[in-house]
Amino acid sequence: MQHPGPRRRREPDPTRSLSAVLTAFVALGAVLMLVPFAWLVVASTHSTNEIFSSPPALLPGDRFWTNLTGLFDSLEFGTAVRNSLVVSTVYTALGMLVCSTAGYAFAKFQFRGRNAMFTVIIASLALPGQVTLVPLFKMMVALGWLNSYQGLILPNLALPFGIFLMRQAMQSVPDELLQAARVDGAGEFRTFFQIVVPTMRPALAALAIFLFLGQWNDFVYPLIVQRDPAAYTLPVSLATLHGVQSTDYGQLLTGTLISVVPVLVLFLFLQRYFVAGLLAGSVKQ
């Protein structure tokens, strides 16, 4: 009768060990990223004195509704929230239309000066936004668009990064698919909206997040062109809470928490498209 030999000792898998270390670092990074947001939630439920007490309060307090009520009483906070929602939503919708159609033209049409125009668009990404503030302000004054929605929405619709993102994504659409639609009698508008747009949902979702987030958080440009407190957007309205002598940080952090909510909701709905949208066009068909 043969006896089984000694079992061979399994050697440790270096790949598995490396994966465990990387996972631990990613988990630690995620926790560190969540700490400021957790502190924001806790601090919004305390008064200014409690926020700066030593040791600081680590558990939620009972002043959230007091801070919220004071926020709406001390300034036109509800109007600022409405202004930001209207401007950001309309800007996102129109910006998606402009950037997607421009990206489609640069990716799928041959016309004179196409490469030169696209090079100029890419080069404009290196131009600081502050350089255009004075010309834009003078244009808004000449058009009479100060303290208006169109003054915030229209000047920045043709976002260079949005056009670049959509152009790269459109390049992944097979030309044969477009030719088949044209052979079947579809015009360019029908081909774009019924053939191209459905295949570009991940890229459009990524673009929507960038557009909404950029407009929602924009501070400098609205501060310049919106002079009437009734026309303030949310970031500008929150900035007015910084007093010369004192600042109610409880109200300020409560308003900041409210300003984060729409962005989180948008990302939660579109997160499954976000990474796919950023990678769209990275591999050519």
Stockholm file with secondary structure:
# STOCKHOLM 1.0

chainA/1-285         MQHPGPRRRREPDPTRSLSAVLTAFVALGAVLMLVPFAWLVVASTHSTNEIFSSPPALLPGDRFWTNLTGLFDSLEFGTAVRNSLVVSTVYTALGMLVCSTAGYAFAKFQFRGRNAMFTVIIASLALPGQVTLVPLFKMMVALGWLNSYQGLILPNLALPFGIFLMRQAMQSVPDELLQAARVDGAGEFRTFFQIVVPTMRPALAALAIFLFLGQWNDFVYPLIVQRDPAAYTLPVSLATLHGVQSTDYGQLLTGTLISVVPVLVLFLFLQRYFVAGLLAGSVKQ
#=GR chainA/1-285 SS CCCCCCCCCCCCCHHHHHHHHHHHHHHHHHHHHHHHHHHHHHHTTSCHHHHTCSSCCCSCCSCHHHHHHHHHHHSCHHHHHHHHHHHHHHHHHHHHHHHHHHHHHHHHCCCTTHHHHHHHHHHGGGSCGGGGHHHHHHHHHHHTCTTSHHHHHGGGCSCHHHHHHHHHHHTTSCHHHHHHHHHTTCCHHHHIIIIIHHHTHHHHHHHHHHHHHHHHHCCHHHHHHCCSGGGCCHHHHHHTTBCSSCBCHHHHHHHHHHHHHHHHHHHHHHHHHHHHHHHTTSSCC
#=GC SS_cons         CCCCCCCCCCCCCHHHHHHHHHHHHHHHHHHHHHHHHHHHHHHTTSCHHHHTCSSCCCSCCSCHHHHHHHHHHHSCHHHHHHHHHHHHHHHHHHHHHHHHHHHHHHHHCCCTTHHHHHHHHHHGGGSCGGGGHHHHHHHHHHHTCTTSHHHHHGGGCSCHHHHHHHHHHHTTSCHHHHHHHHHTTCCHHHHIIIIIHHHTHHHHHHHHHHHHHHHHHCCHHHHHHCCSGGGCCHHHHHHTTBCSSCBCHHHHHHHHHHHHHHHHHHHHHHHHHHHHHHHTTSSCC
//
